[in-house]
Amino acid sequence: MKISILLPYKENYSKLNAGAVSLFVNDTTCKSKFKENINIFGSTLNKHFLSKNYINIPSKETFFKSLNNQYVTDFLNNKNFQNTDILEVHNRPKYVKLIKQIYNKTIFLYFHNDPLNMSGSKHIFERKYLINNVDKLIFNSEWCRNQFFIGLKKNNILLEKTEVCYQSTNKVNIDFNKKQKFISFIGKLNNAKGYDLFGNTIIKILEKYQDWSAYVIGDERREKINFIHDRFFLLGFKTNKFILNFLKKVSISVVCSKWEEPFGRASLEAASRGSAVIISNKGGLPETSRSAIILKNLTEKDLFKEIDSLIKNKKKLLNIQKKNLDNFFLTHSYVTSKLDKLRLKFEQKNINIHLEKVLKIIHVTNFNYRFDGRLQYNTGRRINNGFIRLGHNVLTISDRDIINNNKKFNDINGKKTLQNKIINSYWNFKPDIIVLGHADNVSLETLDFLKTKNVKITQWFLDPVSKKGPDFYNNKKRVLEKKNFLDSTFITTHPKALEFLIPNAYFIPNPSDPAFETLEIYKKNCKYDLFFAMSHGVHRGYLKEGKSDNREIFLNQLIRKNNEIKFDIYGMNYNQPIWGQEFLNRISNSSMGLNLSRGAPIKYYSSDRIVQLIGNGLLTFIDKNTQLENFLSKNEVVYYTNIDDLSDKLNKFKKDYKERIRIAKNGKKFYLKNLNSKIVAKYIINKTFQISDKKKYIWE
């Protein structure tokens, strides 16, 4: 299993000035059972990196993209990121949307700060997005997790998406006889951290107890709070190694933050070194130590009282010091073990899916029951057959039939009934994956509900999505409408050929099916040479008066150019479209077929007619600009460059019947073997669950 860890932009992952996030990542990575397979990515000007598995991404000045966006883009394009199984993003929820456009495997998002103060998680809709698009949300304290759920309905299902993994440090043996009369303050020297409160209090302590000293480690550029005393030592910024060694000598450590501290590394480390820790009751600070003294009131009087009590009562001081050390459990090994269990769980989940004999699938698409078999051979049924042939348990929901049959006074368009049907089916069936095919009537609210159930959701979409194709803006809207709830999208155009980005998109060919493509037309002596059929919409079923198609111009020119070719064309020139068994009867009368789709040719796109032509044994002609030749060779079909080239080849193969039969036969055999519904269905499942295949699919 390969793991990539992405640090915040400009996070200082160096030995000299590492922050809490860097220390956490380095310490837990060193102890991880997966450490040989972990790469840490960041962008910093500092050198002397904390570990050898760190990969620095140099910052790029750009006018067109924010530096954070450029950083994430460069990370996603880094060769060392490729084939990552788990991506762990630290403290930058705003990175997730950009990442999801490219990466669709497991994502962990770590919060080291209050989610309500971070870009990308401040608002309820942003946190809902994260719940739906991140596999595990990991918080550095229970307090931080509670903050995340403010305004959201917290339930057991949502809690399963989250985990609390505290920061950690190592635990060492302490000789309490070597403890010195030192009081420490470690952190930013500002009011939020309570440095003013500490300083004012500690001066009074030093005046009362002449044998005690105060040591302050930290700095602050923005605020200047100064305290002067001959036993008040300001050490400035120090490395974490220095701090941990120094804390072995410290008897009392004060962490008196006024702000809601998300966690508090200073109190954690002080407890691990056997200091008596005094903390404020702010944020996640009480979670850093099981034996800390918690200030009831954050005042100089209360702080003085607690320190004074420890100094005067040596037995009490030693008892609290020992309790802090004895009860300390947040070691690197403990926290790393917890993280590794999460990683292993997701690795095992994918393995189990890979080995699972039966998946439960809800397939929501238009099965066209209301058309009485006229549209029996549609792609939805083909894909459905593929799932079943793989041995999966498939529950079908015909969305358009349901809304058509359930229009009533309290549900004008039948859509409420459909949503209830899907949700009730979820509870009764408990699917592993929900597959949507052109299911425009499934509401975003329904998908929002389903996404919280840890079920995979994918869609397939067959209509053209090219800007030079028909219905571009409407089809673009349809294919993108559900993107925030989908794990993957499968289209019949190559995604990289489009002028817009579909997150987690993959190309699928129009699948053949051995139960549908049963003809061997190349064996027949046919009445006609070239077959072509189109329509003004499959649901309409007949030609619409006044409506035309640009393909008609091309076809009429082709007819005029080729007097010796016998054409059998439907769906134009007042010749009605054909369906069902009639389609198969008519296609059987031609030896060749033209695969001509609406709009300008674009990489790999074809309507589903390509399957019925090639799969039933017609010699099929395809525009070379579709680039289908990348996996469907000249040995299986014939490619043409323009109308004149097509005319020449039609006349050539009309006469050369041996070559026509050879290519048509090869085409049927190849398509049914390599581009069938079972293979396409397997591809949909494997890409959605990110299961690796030993062999590449021929279209990849």
N, C-alpha and C positions, 0 to 999 in steps of 0.2 A: 504494500500500500504506500503510495506516494502522497506526502503532505506538504503543502506550501503555506507558509505563514506570512501574511502581509501586515507590516507595521504602518502606523500613520506616517504620512509624508513629513519628512524632516525630523522624525523620531531619532534621537541620538543613541544609536546602538554601538557605543564605544566604551572602552574600559575607563576612560577618564571622566565621563560626564553622563553616564547612563541614567535614565529615568526609571520610574516604577514599571512601565510597560516593558521596556527592554530587559530589565532585570527578571521580570516574571517569565518572559519568553525564553531567555537564555537558560535560566535555572531549571525550568521544567523540561526544556528540550534536552538538556544534558542528561536528565534522569529517565527520559522516555524510552520505552522499549522499541519505539519506531525511529530513534534518533538518526539512524543511518539513512533513513528515507525522508528526512525533513530538510527543507530549504527555507531559510528566512530571508524575506525581501524587504528592503527599505530604501530610503533616499536621505543621505546625510553627508555633510561636508567633512565630518570628523572621521579620522582614521583609527587604527588600532581597534578593530572590531572585536566584539565580545566572543565571537566564535567563528570557526572556519566555514561553517555552512551558511554564512551570511552572504547575500548577493546584493550589492549596492546598485541602485538604479540612478544614474546621474540626473540631476534636475535639468529641465530644458525650459528656457524662456520662450514663451509663445504668446502671440497676440490673439490667436483664434480659440484657444481652449484654456480653461483654468489650469493652474499648475497641478492641482490635485487630480483633475481629470486626466491630464497628460501623464501624470505619474501612474495612475491606474491603467491607462491604455498601454503604456510602455511595459508595465508589469505583465499584463495579459498577453502581450506579444513576445515576452521573453522566452527563449527556447527552454530554459530551465523550469518554466511553469507548465510546459506541455505535459499532458497525460497525468495531471494532478488528480488524485482521487478525493482528497478533502482539502478545501481551502479554508484557512482560519484567518479571519479579518479582525484586527484589534482596534477597538475604540473609534471606528469611523463608520457609523451606520450609513452615512451618505454615499459610501463607495458601493453599496450593495446593488443599487439599480443599474449602475454602469457595468458592474461585473456580470449581472444576470443576463445582459444582452449577449454575452459571449460564452459564459461558463454555466453549465447546467448540472454539475455534479454536486456533491455534498458541501454545504457552506456552514461554518460555525462563525458566529459573530460575538466577540467579547466586548463587554462594557466595563471599562475601568473608571468611568465617571457617571454622574447622574444622567440617565437617558433624557430627562426633560430639559437638559441644558445643552444637548448635542444636536448639531445639524443632521437631519435625517431621522430623528426620533422624537423631536419636540412635540409634534402634533399627533393626535390620535390616528389619523389616516396613515401617517408615516409608520407608526408602530404596528398597525394592522398589516401594512404591506410587508414589514419585516417578519411578522408571524407567518404570513403566507409564503414567503420566499426564502426564508432561512431555515435550515434543518435544525440548528440548535442555537439558542440564545444563551450565552454564558455571562453571568454577572459576578463581580468581585465581592458582593455582599448581598445578604437578604434584603437589606434596605434598598439597594439599587434595583433589585428585582421588583420590589413593591412599588418603587417609583415608576417603573416601566408600565405597570398595570393600572396606574391612575387614569380613570376615565374609561377603562375597559372592563368587561365582565370577566373576572378571573375564575376559571374553573379547572378541574383536574386535567382536562384535555389540553388546555393552553399551558398549564404548568408542566406538562410532559415535554413541551417544546423548550423549556428553560432549565437551567442548572446554575447552581452557585458554586463557583470554584474560587476560593480565597487565594490571595497572594501568599507566598511562602518564603521560608528561609531555612537554613540548616540549624540543627540543634546540637549544641556542644556541651560537654561537661564543664561545670563551673565550680571553682574553688571559692566558696563564699568568704573565706578568710582573706582573700586577696581583693575583695571589694573595697573600694575607697569611698571616702565621703564626698562623692561627686553627685551633683544633680544635673541632668541633661535636658536640653531642648534641641530637637532636630527637625528641620523643615524650613519652609519659607519664613522669612522674618517680617511678617506683616500682621495686620489686625485680624484678618480672617483666620489665620492660624493661631491667634491668641497670644502672639509674641509680646504685645504690650502688657497683657494680663500677667504673663509669666515674668517679664522683666520687673514690673513694679512689685510683684510679690516676692521675687527671689532676692531683691535688694534688701528687703526687710528680714528675710531668713538669714542672709549673710551677715547682717548687722547683729543678729541675735546669737548666731552660732559661728564663732570665730574659726573653727576647725573644718568648716564645710566650704566647698567651692562649687561654682556653677560653670558649665561648659555648654556653649551654643555652637551648633554645626548647621550651617546654611547661609543663604544670602538673599537679597532682595534688591532689585534694581529700581523698582518704582517707589517703594516706601522706604524712608530712612527713619528708623526708630532706634535711638541710641541709649545705652545704659552704661554707666561708668562705675566700676568698683574694682578694687585691686584683686578680688577673687572671682570676678566675672570675666570669663575668658571667651572671646569670640574667635572661633577657629576658621570661620568661612566655609566655603564648599569643600567637601572631602569625598573621596571615592567610597563606594559601598563597602569595600574590603576594610578600609580604615574605620568606618563607623562600627562595623560588626566587632572588630577587635577592641575598639575603645569601649563599647558597651559592656564588655566583660568586667570593666573596672567600675562602672556606674552603679550606684546604689539605688537612686531614685530617678525615674525618667518621666517627664511631664509632656503630655500631648493634650493641650487644652483648646482645641479648635472651636471657633465660634460659628463657623459655617458647617453645613451638613456634609461632613467628610464622607466620601463614598466608601472608604475602607480605613486606611491609615497604616502605612508601612512602618512608620516610626515606632508605634506602640507594639506592632507585631514583632519587630526585631529586638526591641528592648525586653519583651517577655521571653524571647528565645535565649537571652543572655542573663536571665535571672535577675533583672532589675525589678524593683517595686514600681509598677506602672500606675500613674494617675491620669485619667482621661476624662474628657467631657462626654456628655451623653448626646452626641451629635452624629447623625447619619449612621454609618456602619462601624464607627469606632468601638462600640461595645462588643462587636463580633471579633475583634482582633485578639482578645485575651479572655480566658475564662476566669481569671483571678485578679483583674485590674480593679483599682479603686475608681469608682465613677462619681464624679462631682455632682452633688445634688443641685447646686446653683453655681453658675459660671461667674463667680465673683472673686476678687482678690482675697476677701475674708475667708471664703470656703477653701480656696487653694492653699492659703497660708495654714489654715487649720489642719488640713490633711498632711502637708509636708512636716509641719511642726510635730504632729502626733507620731509620725514614723521616726523622726530624729530622736525624740524623747524616749520612745519605747523600742529599744534595740531588738527585743524578742519579737515584737510585732513586725518590725521591718524585715528581719530574717525569715519569719514565717511567710510573709507575702512574697518575698523574693523566691523562696523555694517553691511555693505554690505556682507562681508564674512559670517557673522552669518545668516543674513536674507535670503541670496540666497542659503544657504547650504541645500541640499536635499538628500544627500547620507547617509540617516539614515539606521540603521539595519532593521527597518520595511519596508522601501521602497525597499531595495535590496532583502530582504527575500521574500517580496511579488512577486517580479519579478521571483525569483527562483521557488517559489511555483506554480506560473502560468505555468512555463515550466513543472514542475513535474506533475501537474494536467492535462496538455495537453496530456502527454504521457500515463497517467493513463486512461484518457477519450478515447484516441485513441484505447487502448486495449479493453475497455468496449464497444465502438462503434462497433469494429470488432466482438466482441463476440455476440452482439445483431443484427448485420447486417444480413438481410435476404439473400442478394445477394452480393457475391464478384465477381469481374471481374478477370478472370484467363486466362493467355496465357499459353498454355501447348505445349511445344516444345519437340517432340520426334518422333520416327520413326513409323508412322502409316501404313507403308507398302502398300500404295495404288498400287504401281507398281507390287505387287505380286498377284493381282486379288483375294483377299480373302483367299489365302493359309495360311496367318499368322493372320487371323482375331482375334484369341483368345489370343492375346499377352497381356502382363501386362500393357503396355501403355494404351490400350483401357479399360482395367479393371479400372485403376485409373481414367481415364477420365470419365467413367460411374459413378464412385463414386462421383466425383465433381458435375456432373449433377444431380445425385439423391439427393444431399444435397441442390439443388436448386440454384447452382451458374451458372453464365454466363461464358461459356468456349469457348475461341477461340483457335482452334487447328492449329499448324504449324508442318507439317511433314518434318523435316529437310532433311532427306536423299532423300526423293522423290523430294524435291525442287532442291537440288544440282544435282541429277541425270538427271533431266529434263531441266536444265538451263546451261549446259556446252556449251560455245561458245568461239569465238576467244578472246574477251576481258574479259572473265571470264572462264579460262581453266577448273577449277574444280567446278564451280557453286557456290563457297562459298561467293563471293561478293553479288550475288543475294540473298542468304539466309540472310546475315547481313542486307541488305536493307529491306528485307521483315519483319524481326523482328523489326527493328527500326521504319519503317512506321506503322507497326501494333501497336506499342506502342503509337505513336502519335494519331492514329485513335481510338484506343480502350481504352487507359489510364487504364491499369490493376492495380489491387491492389497487385497482386502477379504473378510472372513468374515461372513456374514449368518446369524444364529441366529433361528429361529422356534419359540418354545415349547420350546427345546432344553434341557430341565431336566436331562438326563442328561450333558451336557457338564460335566466337572469343572472346578473352579477352578484345579486344577493344570495342566490342559491349556491353559486360557486364560492362565495365568501364563506358560507356555512361549511361546504364540503372541504374547503382547504384547511380548515381547523381540525379535520379528522385524520390528518396524516395519510391521506389517500392521494395517489398520483393522478393528475389530470392532464390529458393531452387532447389535441385536436388534429384532424386531417382536413385539408381544404383543397378542392380540385379546381376551382374556377381560376381564370387567368388573373394575375396580379401585376401585370406589366403596365407601365404608364402608356405604352403604345397599344394596349389591348382594350377590350370593351369593359365598360362599367368599372373603370380603374378606381375612382375615389370611393365608390360604394364597397367594392371588394376589399380595398385596403382597410377601410373602416371595419368591415366584418372580421377580417383575419386578425386585426390588432385589438379588437374590442375586449377580448378576454385575456390579454397577454399577462396581466398581473397575477392571474390565478393558474397559469399553465406551466407545466414542467417541460413541455415540448410542443412544437407545431410541425406538421408534415404537409408539404405542398408539392404540386406537380411542376413547379418551376425551380430551377436552381436558385437558392436564396441569395447567392452573391451576385446574381445577374439583375437583381431588383434595385430600384432607386431609393428604397427605404429599408430599414432594418426590422426584421421580425425576430424577436428574442428566441434563442434556442430552436432555430428552424432547421429542418432537414428536408432534402429532396426525397420523394418517393416516386417510382414509376407507376403508371396506371396498371394495377395488377391484373394478370390473367387468372382464370380459374378453370381447372379441368372439368368441372361440371357444367360450365357455360360454353367454353370454346371447344365444341365437340365435332365441328365440321372439318373435312379435309377437301376443300374446294379445288386444290391443285390437281386432284385426281379426275375432275370432271371436264367434259367438253361443254363450255359455257356459251350461252346465247349472246351475252354482252362481254365487252372488253373491260370497261372501267366503271366501277361502282362508287357512288358518293351519296351520302345522306346527311342532311342537317335539319334543324328545326328552329322555330321561334320560341323555344322553351319546352323542356321536357314535360312540365306540368300542364302546359296549354294543350299540347298534342296535335295542334293543327296550325296552319299558316294564319298570321294576323294580317288583315287587310291594311295596306299602306306601309307595312314594315318591310325593310330590305336589309341585306347583309352584304358587306363589301366583297365577300367571297363570290357572290353571284357575278360580279364584274369579271373576276378572274376566270370563273368556270365558263361563262358565255364566250369569252375570248378563246379559251381552250377548245371549246366545241367548234367554233368557227375555223380554227387553225387545223383541225384534224377531221377531215371528211371521212377517212377510212376507219376511224375508231368508233365503235358502237358504245355510246354512253348510256348508263342507267342511273339517273340522278333524281333524288327526292328532296323535298323541302324548298323548292324554288320553281319559278315559271309555272305557278299554279298546280304543281305536282305535290300533293300533300306528303308530309313526313310519315315514316313507317315505324312501327314499334313491335315489341314482343316477337311472337312466332312469325309474323309477317315479315319482320326485318330479316330473320334468318332465311326465310323462303326466298326473298328478293336478293339477298347477298350471295346466295348459292348460284345465281345466274350469271355472275361476272367472274372473270379470271384475275382481274387486277382491281386494286382499291386505292383511292387517293386519301391520304391523311392530311387534311387541310383545316387548321384551326383558325378561330377568329383572331384578328389583330395581327400585328407584325410578329414574325418569328422571334423567339427569345430562348435562351439556353434551356433545353430539356423539356419545355412546355409542350404538351399535347392534350387534346381532349381525350376522353376515354374511348373514342371511336378507334383509336390506334390498336387497342386490344382486340376488338371484334374483327378487325381487318386481318391483322397478322395472325392472331390466335386461331382463326377459322381457315387459314390456308390460302389467303389471297396474296398475290405479289403486291406489296404495299410501297407507295411512293411518298417520300417525306422531304420537306424543304431542308436543304443542307444547313441553313442558318440555325436550325434548332440544336445543332451540335450533338444530336443523339448518336452520332457516329462514334462518340467516345466509348459507348458500351454496346451499341447495336450496330453491327458492322455491315459493310456492303455485301457480305455473304448471306445476310438475312433480309435486307430490305434494299430499296433503290433510292438514292438521294438525287435531288435535282437542284439546280442553282437558280433557274428562272423559268418562265413559261415556255420559251423556245427549247430549253434543255429538257424540260418535262415532255414536250411534244415529241422530240426526237426519241426519247427513251420509251415512250408509250408505243410508238410504231416499231421500235426495235424488238421489244419483248412480246408484242403481239405476234410477230413472226417467229421469234426464237423461243418456241414453246418449251424446249428442253431446259434452257437456262431459266426460263420463267418458273417452271415447275421446281427446279433445283433450289432456287432462292426462296420461293414461297414455302417449300417444305422445310428448309433450314430455319426460316423465320418462325414458323409455328413451333418447331421443336425447341428452338432457343428460348423463345418467349415463355412457353409453358414450363420450361425447366428452370430458368434463371430469374424470371420476373413474375412469378406466380403469387397468389394471395397468401400462401403460407409463409413465403420468404418475406414479403412486405409486412405481414402481421408480426413476424418475429423481429424485424427491424424496428418497428414502432415500439414494441415492448422493450427491446434491448436498449434503444437510445433513450427512452423515457426513464428507465431505471439505471441507465449508465452501466450496463453490463457489457463487458468487452467480448467481442467475438474473435475466435482464432483466425478466421478468414475475413477479408474485406468483402463487402457486397460489391457486385460488379459496377454499380453506378457511383460508388464512392470515389 
